Amino acid sequence: MRHLYAFISIFLLLAATAAAGSFTAEMDVDTYVDSDNANQSFADSDLLWAASVDGASNKEVYLSFVNLLGSQGIFKPEQVADATLTVDAVKVDKPGKITAYFLHGATLETADWYTKEDYDADVSSSSVEIDGEGSYELDVTPIIKKAVETCTEGCPYTIVLVAEDDASVAIASSESSDGDKPDLEYSTEE
């Protein structure tokens, strides 16, 4: 019986420490929607465009991720220490700010401007100024914390990139050969 208690204690100790570490999220779908081509889907595009005109977003990037948080032992938002989304800007028609927002649920490859889901404007990253081609990092810690809070067991989540300041920026997609696909990494603490 003592061995059983010792085994259970070791198992619980390992389970508690299993959540500490670094993880890379698995992307499911990456696409963008365009108000000028409102019925068109862009899931197979090499470029993902985020743009705004006269202060209103007219192209938005949707990055849908597979939710493995529960299987990684992440059940509470406070376990998330930090999260970073890295994107490669491969074409910048007009520099400006990009902000990431949380969206509960998956984005389908067939998404278009009319069928897109609304993101949560209250859960976002800090804006990042994209002023030319290159790699950019967005601190998406609040978004991943919200993903944990919303659902840790298999519910997909999406990060939506929205342009400000009349910016027009294209990032490399998972289909692109010109740059690195979007990469989401997060780390946890006990």
Backbone as JSON, one array per atom type, in Angstrom:
{
  "sequence": "MRHLYAFISIFLLLAATAAAGSFTAEMDVDTYVDSDNANQSFADSDLLWAASVDGASNKEVYLSFVNLLGSQGIFKPEQVADATLTVDAVKVDKPGKITAYFLHGATLETADWYTKEDYDADVSSSSVEIDGEGSYELDVTPIIKKAVETCTEGCPYTIVLVAEDDASVAIASSESSDGDKPDLEYSTEE",
  "N": [[0.82, -1.19, 0.0], [2.02, 1.19, 0.74], [3.7, 1.61, -1.41], [1.91, 2.14, -3.41], [0.88, 4.65, -2.6], [3.23, 6.12, -2.75], [3.75, 5.93, -5.49], [1.49, 7.27, -6.54], [1.95, 9.81, -5.45], [4.34, 10.54, -6.75], [3.41, 10.55, -9.4], [1.52, 12.66, -9.27], [3.25, 14.79, -8.68], [4.83, 14.83, -11.01], [2.83, 15.43, -12.86], [2.11, 17.99, -12.03], [4.42, 19.44, -12.62], [4.59, 19.1, -15.31], [3.27, 21.01, -16.76], [4.87, 23.22, -16.84], [6.89, 24.88, -19.1], [7.87, 25.31, -22.58], [5.98, 25.89, -25.52], [4.86, 25.26, -28.87], [2.28, 26.37, -30.84], [-0.02, 24.6, -32.91], [-0.93, 25.42, -36.11], [-4.08, 25.58, -37.69], [-5.74, 26.71, -39.77], [-4.91, 29.34, -41.96], [-5.82, 32.44, -43.18], [-7.23, 35.25, -44.99], [-9.64, 37.9, -45.0], [-11.48, 40.05, -47.2], [-12.97, 43.09, -47.75], [-13.4, 44.24, -50.25], [-13.5, 42.12, -51.93], [-15.7, 40.49, -51.12], [-17.02, 38.0, -51.17], [-15.09, 36.13, -51.54], [-12.72, 33.56, -50.73], [-9.53, 33.22, -49.18], [-7.79, 31.2, -48.38], [-5.82, 29.66, -49.6], [-3.85, 31.39, -50.29], [-0.61, 32.85, -50.83], [0.09, 35.13, -49.51], [-1.03, 36.96, -46.69], [-3.21, 39.44, -46.08], [-3.49, 42.42, -44.19], [-5.25, 45.32, -43.79], [-6.31, 48.76, -43.74], [-8.59, 51.41, -44.43], [-9.18, 54.82, -44.38], [-9.41, 54.7, -41.59], [-10.95, 52.45, -41.13], [-11.07, 48.94, -40.96], [-10.38, 46.9, -43.76], [-9.28, 44.6, -44.69], [-8.56, 41.6, -43.11], [-6.57, 39.4, -41.18], [-6.83, 35.98, -40.39], [-5.85, 33.63, -38.13], [-6.07, 30.47, -37.29], [-5.88, 28.19, -34.62], [-5.05, 24.92, -33.37], [-6.3, 23.7, -30.38], [-4.41, 22.69, -27.84], [-4.06, 23.06, -25.19], [-5.13, 21.93, -22.78], [-4.15, 19.28, -22.92], [-1.54, 19.84, -22.59], [-1.38, 20.4, -19.99], [-2.29, 22.87, -19.17], [-4.49, 24.68, -17.51], [-5.35, 26.93, -16.25], [-5.53, 30.46, -16.66], [-3.52, 31.98, -15.4], [-1.31, 30.34, -15.47], [-0.02, 30.78, -17.85], [2.86, 32.24, -18.85], [4.03, 33.85, -20.85], [3.38, 34.78, -24.29], [4.05, 34.7, -27.72], [3.52, 35.86, -30.95], [4.94, 35.45, -34.0], [5.42, 37.0, -37.05], [6.09, 37.24, -40.57], [6.54, 40.03, -42.41], [6.14, 40.43, -45.72], [5.47, 42.07, -47.74], [4.95, 45.47, -47.88], [2.74, 47.77, -48.46], [1.82, 50.11, -47.36], [3.13, 51.46, -44.49], [2.31, 50.88, -41.01], [0.33, 50.34, -38.0], [-0.33, 47.13, -36.56], [-2.6, 45.09, -34.87], [-3.3, 42.34, -32.74], [-6.1, 40.25, -32.1], [-8.37, 38.34, -30.03], [-10.32, 35.5, -30.93], [-12.87, 33.36, -30.24], [-13.12, 30.09, -31.21], [-12.93, 28.22, -34.32], [-11.61, 29.19, -37.52], [-12.79, 28.78, -40.71], [-11.6, 27.4, -43.84], [-13.14, 28.38, -45.85], [-13.93, 30.89, -45.14], [-15.1, 34.2, -45.63], [-15.55, 37.75, -46.2], [-18.21, 38.22, -45.58], [-18.94, 36.01, -44.01], [-17.22, 35.94, -41.9], [-16.25, 35.66, -38.46], [-16.83, 37.76, -35.62], [-14.23, 39.3, -33.83], [-12.99, 39.49, -30.42], [-12.92, 42.54, -29.2], [-12.01, 43.44, -26.79], [-9.93, 41.88, -25.95], [-6.7, 41.85, -26.62], [-3.47, 42.22, -28.28], [-0.63, 44.39, -27.73], [-0.21, 47.05, -30.04], [1.81, 46.7, -32.99], [4.22, 48.36, -34.81], [4.6, 48.19, -38.19], [6.99, 48.75, -40.41], [8.38, 48.05, -42.62], [9.66, 45.35, -44.7], [10.23, 42.21, -43.04], [10.74, 40.37, -39.94], [8.37, 40.3, -37.32], [7.29, 40.63, -33.93], [4.51, 39.97, -31.9], [3.14, 40.54, -28.75], [1.14, 38.3, -27.5], [0.12, 37.42, -25.12], [-2.2, 38.11, -23.47], [-4.19, 37.1, -25.15], [-3.74, 34.32, -25.34], [-4.09, 33.66, -22.67], [-6.8, 34.21, -22.49], [-7.75, 32.27, -24.24], [-7.21, 29.98, -22.73], [-8.86, 30.47, -20.54], [-11.36, 30.44, -21.78], [-11.67, 27.89, -23.01], [-10.1, 24.9, -22.44], [-10.07, 22.38, -23.42], [-9.85, 21.23, -26.32], [-11.33, 23.16, -27.81], [-11.04, 25.16, -30.58], [-9.16, 28.18, -31.29], [-8.77, 31.51, -32.55], [-6.5, 33.91, -33.84], [-6.8, 37.19, -34.74], [-5.57, 39.49, -37.02], [-5.47, 42.92, -37.28], [-5.33, 45.88, -39.13], [-4.28, 49.27, -38.56], [-4.3, 52.87, -38.89], [-4.49, 53.28, -41.69], [-2.84, 51.35, -42.78], [-1.28, 48.91, -44.92], [-0.46, 45.76, -45.22], [1.22, 42.74, -45.99], [1.59, 39.48, -44.81], [3.6, 36.51, -44.66], [2.1, 33.43, -45.48], [1.14, 30.07, -44.45], [1.36, 28.8, -46.81], [3.29, 30.08, -48.23], [6.43, 30.59, -49.92], [8.17, 32.55, -49.66], [8.67, 33.59, -47.12], [8.74, 33.02, -43.53], [6.17, 31.06, -42.08], [3.4, 32.16, -40.0], [4.11, 32.01, -36.51], [3.35, 30.75, -33.41], [4.26, 30.86, -30.13], [4.34, 29.87, -26.74], [4.9, 30.08, -23.21], [4.87, 28.48, -20.02], [4.38, 28.63, -16.46], [4.78, 27.13, -13.26]],
  "CA": [[0.0, 0.0, 0.0], [2.93, 2.33, 0.77], [4.21, 1.8, -2.77], [0.83, 2.77, -4.17], [0.88, 6.06, -2.22], [4.45, 6.72, -3.31], [3.54, 6.03, -6.94], [0.52, 8.35, -6.77], [2.62, 11.07, -5.13], [5.27, 10.83, -7.85], [2.59, 10.89, -10.56], [0.98, 14.02, -9.07], [4.37, 15.71, -8.79], [5.16, 14.93, -12.43], [1.72, 16.11, -13.54], [2.17, 19.41, -11.68], [5.55, 20.08, -13.29], [4.49, 18.91, -16.75], [2.72, 22.21, -17.38], [5.92, 24.22, -16.99], [7.67, 24.64, -20.3], [7.62, 26.12, -23.76], [5.16, 25.16, -26.48], [4.55, 25.89, -30.15], [0.91, 26.03, -31.22], [-0.19, 24.05, -34.25], [-1.91, 26.17, -36.87], [-5.05, 24.8, -38.44], [-6.08, 27.45, -40.99], [-4.55, 30.76, -42.03], [-6.5, 33.06, -44.31], [-7.64, 36.62, -44.74], [-10.9, 38.3, -45.62], [-11.3, 41.31, -47.91], [-14.28, 43.7, -48.02], [-13.51, 44.53, -51.68], [-13.79, 40.81, -52.54], [-16.41, 40.0, -49.93], [-17.45, 36.6, -51.3], [-13.95, 35.3, -51.88], [-11.91, 32.96, -49.68], [-8.11, 33.35, -49.5], [-7.05, 30.22, -47.56], [-4.69, 29.12, -50.35], [-3.0, 32.51, -50.7], [0.76, 32.95, -50.3], [0.14, 36.33, -48.69], [-2.18, 37.26, -45.84], [-3.26, 40.9, -46.03], [-4.18, 43.22, -43.19], [-5.27, 46.68, -44.3], [-7.41, 49.62, -43.34], [-8.76, 52.61, -45.26], [-9.93, 55.86, -43.66], [-9.63, 54.28, -40.21], [-11.78, 51.24, -41.03], [-10.43, 47.73, -41.46], [-11.01, 46.33, -44.95], [-8.69, 43.27, -44.87], [-8.19, 41.09, -41.8], [-5.91, 38.09, -41.19], [-7.36, 35.03, -39.42], [-4.93, 32.53, -37.86], [-6.8, 29.54, -36.43], [-4.96, 27.24, -34.01], [-5.55, 23.73, -32.68], [-6.17, 23.93, -28.94], [-3.81, 21.58, -27.11], [-3.73, 23.59, -23.88], [-5.45, 20.95, -21.73], [-3.23, 18.14, -22.99], [-0.23, 20.33, -22.13], [-1.49, 20.65, -18.55], [-2.57, 24.29, -18.93], [-5.91, 24.75, -17.2], [-5.65, 28.23, -15.64], [-4.87, 31.54, -17.38], [-2.31, 32.45, -14.71], [-0.19, 29.47, -15.79], [0.64, 31.28, -19.05], [3.85, 33.26, -18.51], [4.1, 34.76, -21.99], [3.04, 34.2, -25.59], [4.53, 35.55, -28.8], [3.18, 35.52, -32.33], [5.93, 36.0, -34.91], [4.97, 37.02, -38.44], [7.03, 37.82, -41.54], [5.97, 40.98, -43.36], [6.86, 40.22, -46.98], [5.11, 43.18, -48.62], [4.37, 46.58, -47.12], [2.3, 48.83, -49.37], [1.79, 51.32, -46.54], [3.46, 51.12, -43.1], [1.34, 51.22, -39.98], [0.2, 49.45, -36.86], [-1.13, 45.91, -36.6], [-2.97, 44.61, -33.54], [-3.87, 41.0, -32.72], [-7.28, 40.11, -31.26], [-8.82, 36.98, -29.73], [-11.6, 35.03, -31.45], [-13.18, 32.01, -29.76], [-13.59, 29.2, -32.26], [-12.11, 28.01, -35.51], [-11.91, 29.89, -38.77], [-12.81, 27.8, -41.78], [-10.93, 27.78, -45.08], [-14.13, 29.04, -46.71], [-14.3, 32.2, -44.58], [-15.02, 35.39, -46.45], [-15.9, 38.95, -45.45], [-19.58, 38.11, -45.09], [-19.11, 34.92, -43.05], [-16.21, 36.02, -40.83], [-16.71, 35.84, -37.09], [-16.33, 38.97, -34.98], [-13.24, 39.08, -32.78], [-13.23, 40.14, -29.13], [-12.15, 43.79, -29.21], [-11.51, 43.68, -25.44], [-8.77, 41.02, -25.68], [-5.78, 42.12, -27.73], [-2.05, 42.47, -28.04], [-0.24, 45.76, -27.99], [0.02, 47.25, -31.47], [3.18, 46.65, -33.48], [4.43, 49.2, -35.99], [5.28, 47.5, -39.29], [7.5, 49.84, -41.25], [9.08, 47.48, -43.77], [9.72, 43.89, -44.71], [11.01, 41.61, -41.96], [10.06, 39.6, -38.91], [7.79, 41.12, -36.24], [6.73, 39.87, -32.83], [3.39, 40.55, -31.16], [2.94, 39.92, -27.44], [-0.25, 37.85, -27.49], [-0.12, 36.78, -23.83], [-3.61, 38.2, -23.06], [-5.01, 36.28, -26.04], [-3.59, 32.91, -24.94], [-4.75, 33.55, -21.37], [-8.24, 34.16, -22.77], [-8.0, 30.95, -24.83], [-7.23, 29.04, -21.61], [-10.06, 30.77, -19.76], [-12.55, 30.11, -22.57], [-11.8, 26.44, -23.2], [-8.81, 24.23, -22.51], [-10.23, 21.02, -23.96], [-10.17, 21.0, -27.72], [-12.0, 24.25, -28.53], [-10.05, 25.95, -31.3], [-9.19, 29.63, -31.13], [-8.21, 32.22, -33.69], [-5.92, 35.23, -33.63], [-7.16, 38.04, -35.86], [-4.68, 40.64, -37.16], [-6.21, 44.05, -37.82], [-4.48, 47.04, -39.43], [-4.72, 50.61, -38.17], [-3.53, 53.96, -39.53], [-4.48, 53.1, -43.15], [-1.75, 50.45, -43.13], [-1.55, 47.81, -45.85], [0.68, 44.88, -44.97], [1.03, 41.32, -46.27], [2.51, 38.58, -44.12], [3.73, 35.19, -45.27], [1.16, 32.42, -45.0], [1.72, 28.72, -44.39], [1.53, 28.4, -48.21], [4.32, 30.93, -48.83], [7.82, 30.15, -50.0], [8.96, 33.78, -49.52], [8.95, 33.94, -45.73], [8.34, 32.03, -42.54], [4.75, 31.11, -41.74], [3.18, 32.67, -38.64], [4.56, 31.09, -35.48], [2.85, 31.09, -32.08], [4.93, 30.15, -29.05], [3.98, 30.34, -25.4], [5.54, 29.35, -22.12], [4.08, 28.41, -18.8], [5.08, 28.49, -15.2], [3.99, 26.32, -12.32]],
  "C": [[0.87, 1.26, 0.0], [3.45, 2.65, -0.62], [3.17, 2.49, -3.64], [0.78, 4.27, -3.87], [2.1, 6.78, -2.78], [4.3, 6.92, -4.82], [2.58, 7.18, -7.28], [1.16, 9.7, -6.5], [3.59, 11.49, -6.25], [4.5, 11.25, -9.1], [2.04, 12.31, -10.44], [2.08, 15.07, -9.18], [4.77, 15.92, -10.24], [4.07, 15.68, -13.2], [1.76, 17.61, -13.25], [3.31, 20.12, -12.41], [5.48, 19.96, -14.8], [4.0, 20.16, -17.46], [3.78, 23.29, -17.57], [6.75, 23.91, -18.22], [7.31, 25.59, -21.41], [6.91, 25.26, -24.8], [5.02, 25.97, -27.77], [3.16, 25.42, -30.56], [0.89, 25.52, -32.66], [-1.29, 24.83, -34.97], [-2.8, 25.22, -37.65], [-5.32, 25.46, -39.79], [-5.5, 28.86, -40.88], [-5.13, 31.32, -43.32], [-6.68, 34.54, -44.03], [-8.96, 36.86, -45.45], [-10.74, 39.73, -46.13], [-12.67, 41.89, -48.25], [-14.47, 44.03, -49.49], [-13.79, 43.27, -52.5], [-14.54, 39.99, -51.5], [-16.85, 38.56, -50.0], [-16.31, 35.64, -51.54], [-13.22, 34.8, -50.64], [-10.44, 33.0, -50.12], [-7.24, 32.36, -48.73], [-5.84, 29.65, -48.27], [-3.69, 30.19, -50.77], [-1.6, 32.42, -50.07], [0.91, 34.11, -49.33], [-1.16, 36.49, -47.92], [-2.18, 38.77, -45.6], [-4.06, 41.42, -44.85], [-4.1, 44.66, -43.67], [-6.45, 47.44, -43.73], [-7.41, 50.85, -44.25], [-9.64, 53.59, -44.49], [-10.31, 55.42, -42.26], [-10.48, 53.04, -40.04], [-11.05, 50.05, -41.66], [-11.16, 47.23, -42.71], [-10.37, 45.0, -45.37], [-8.2, 42.83, -43.49], [-7.62, 39.68, -41.94], [-6.49, 37.23, -40.07], [-6.41, 33.84, -39.32], [-5.59, 31.61, -36.83], [-5.84, 28.45, -35.93], [-5.7, 26.08, -33.37], [-5.29, 23.95, -31.2], [-5.67, 22.66, -28.25], [-3.5, 21.96, -25.66], [-3.97, 22.57, -22.77], [-4.5, 19.77, -21.74], [-1.81, 18.53, -22.59], [-0.25, 20.69, -20.65], [-1.77, 22.1, -18.21], [-4.08, 24.44, -18.76], [-6.33, 26.1, -16.61], [-4.89, 29.32, -16.38], [-3.56, 32.0, -16.73], [-1.1, 31.54, -14.92], [0.61, 29.98, -16.99], [1.57, 32.44, -18.65], [3.96, 34.31, -19.62], [3.75, 34.01, -23.26], [3.43, 35.2, -26.67], [4.1, 34.99, -30.14], [4.21, 36.23, -33.21], [5.4, 35.89, -36.34], [6.06, 37.65, -39.31], [6.27, 38.74, -42.49], [6.79, 40.86, -44.64], [6.51, 41.28, -48.03], [4.44, 44.25, -47.77], [4.02, 47.69, -48.11], [2.24, 50.16, -48.65], [2.06, 50.92, -45.1], [2.33, 51.52, -42.14], [1.28, 50.17, -38.9], [-0.71, 48.26, -37.17], [-1.38, 45.48, -35.16], [-3.6, 43.23, -33.69], [-5.03, 40.97, -31.73], [-7.65, 38.64, -31.11], [-10.18, 36.71, -30.39], [-11.78, 33.6, -30.96], [-13.75, 31.2, -30.92], [-12.65, 29.16, -33.45], [-12.53, 28.95, -36.62], [-11.79, 28.86, -39.88], [-12.07, 28.32, -43.02], [-11.86, 28.54, -46.02], [-14.53, 30.42, -46.22], [-14.13, 33.31, -45.6], [-15.5, 36.58, -45.62], [-17.3, 38.83, -44.84], [-19.75, 37.06, -44.01], [-18.11, 34.97, -41.9], [-16.87, 36.22, -39.47], [-16.11, 37.12, -36.53], [-15.35, 38.61, -33.86], [-13.63, 39.84, -31.53], [-12.34, 41.37, -29.04], [-11.56, 44.12, -27.84], [-10.28, 42.85, -25.09], [-7.81, 41.13, -26.86], [-4.34, 42.18, -27.28], [-1.84, 43.98, -28.04], [-0.01, 45.87, -29.49], [1.5, 47.18, -31.79], [3.24, 47.5, -34.75], [5.21, 48.4, -37.04], [5.68, 48.56, -40.3], [8.27, 49.35, -42.46], [9.07, 45.97, -43.7], [10.58, 43.38, -43.56], [10.12, 40.89, -40.97], [9.6, 40.52, -37.78], [7.18, 40.21, -35.2], [5.61, 40.65, -32.16], [3.26, 39.8, -29.85], [1.45, 39.57, -27.33], [-0.6, 37.11, -26.18], [-1.59, 36.91, -23.39], [-4.53, 37.31, -23.9], [-4.93, 34.81, -25.64], [-4.2, 32.7, -23.56], [-6.27, 33.44, -21.56], [-8.62, 32.81, -23.39], [-8.08, 29.89, -23.74], [-8.51, 29.23, -20.81], [-11.33, 30.28, -20.47], [-12.74, 28.6, -22.7], [-10.42, 25.82, -23.32], [-8.89, 22.89, -23.21], [-10.73, 21.0, -25.39], [-10.91, 22.09, -28.46], [-10.95, 25.07, -29.26], [-10.2, 27.43, -31.01], [-8.48, 30.24, -32.32], [-7.61, 33.53, -33.22], [-6.18, 36.03, -34.9], [-6.22, 39.25, -35.87], [-5.42, 41.74, -37.91], [-5.26, 45.24, -37.97], [-5.14, 48.33, -38.93], [-3.98, 51.62, -39.05], [-3.47, 53.84, -41.05], [-3.3, 52.25, -43.63], [-2.23, 49.43, -44.15], [-0.32, 46.92, -45.87], [0.31, 43.45, -45.32], [2.07, 40.52, -45.51], [2.53, 37.25, -44.84], [2.72, 34.24, -44.64], [1.87, 31.08, -44.89], [1.96, 28.18, -45.8], [2.73, 29.08, -48.87], [5.7, 30.28, -48.86], [8.75, 31.35, -49.79], [9.32, 34.15, -48.09], [8.5, 32.83, -44.81], [6.86, 32.18, -42.23], [4.59, 31.68, -40.33], [3.5, 31.59, -37.6], [4.1, 31.59, -34.12], [3.54, 30.22, -31.05], [4.5, 30.74, -27.73], [4.69, 29.49, -24.37], [4.69, 29.45, -20.87], [5.0, 28.35, -17.59], [4.19, 27.69, -14.27], [3.0, 27.15, -11.56]]
}
